[in-house]
Amino acid sequence: MAGEPQDDCLFCKIAAGQIPATIVRETETTVAFRDISPQAPTHVLVIPRAHYENAAALAAGAPEVAADVLREAQAVADEDKAESYRVVFNTGAGAGQTVFHAHAHVLAGRGLHWPPG
C-alpha cells in the first residue's frame, strides 16, 4: 500500500535507520543523505519517509509531503551554500530511476548546463 514502508526498499531501510547513509538533514516527514555516487560536489537525495514509487505518486498521495521534500531541497542547498542548484526527480527506469521510492536529487557546485550530462 502506498505510504507504508516496504521491506525490500533500500530507501525505506535508510529512512528507518536500518542501512547506514551519510544523513545531512532529517525532519518528521523527510530524510536527506549524500548520494553514494555523486554527480556533482553537492549531490544529496531527499526522500519522503513514506513509501511512494515516484514523484507523481507522492504528489497524488501526499502533496503536503511532496512540498516538504522541495522545502528540504532548498534547505540542503542553503546548508551547502549553493546559490544555484538543480532538483531532479527521475520517474521510471527509462528516465534513470533505479530505486523505486520517490526521491529528489539536489545537485550543485558545478556548471549545470542544459541538457544535463
NORVEN-V121866 format. One record per pair of residues at least 6 apart in sequence whose ideal C-beta (glycine too) atoms are under 6 Angstrom apart, sorted by the first residue. I is the first residue (numbers start at 1). J is the second residue. If there is no record, write none. Layout:
I,J / I,J
This chain:
2,52 / 2,61 / 3,50 / 5,12 / 5,51 / 6,12 / 6,51 / 9,51 / 9,101 / 10,99 / 11,47 / 11,99 / 11,101 / 12,51 / 13,19 / 14,21 / 15,31 / 15,49 / 21,33 / 22,33 / 22,34 / 23,33 / 24,32 / 24,44 / 25,32 / 25,72 / 29,49 / 29,65 / 29,68 / 30,46 / 30,48 / 30,68 / 30,69 / 30,72 / 31,47 / 32,44 / 32,46 / 32,72 / 32,76 / 33,45 / 34,44 / 35,43 / 35,45 / 40,107 / 40,109 / 40,110 / 41,109 / 42,80 / 42,82 / 42,108 / 42,109 / 43,107 / 44,76 / 44,106 / 45,103 / 46,69 / 46,72 / 46,73 / 46,104 / 47,103 / 48,58 / 48,65 / 48,69 / 48,102 / 51,101 / 52,58 / 52,61 / 52,102 / 53,100 / 54,91 / 54,102 / 55,89 / 55,91 / 55,102 / 58,66 / 58,102 / 59,66 / 69,104 / 73,87 / 73,104 / 73,106 / 76,106 / 77,85 / 77,108 / 82,108 / 85,106 / 85,108 / 86,107 / 86,112 / 87,104 / 87,106 / 88,105 / 89,104 / 90,96 / 90,97
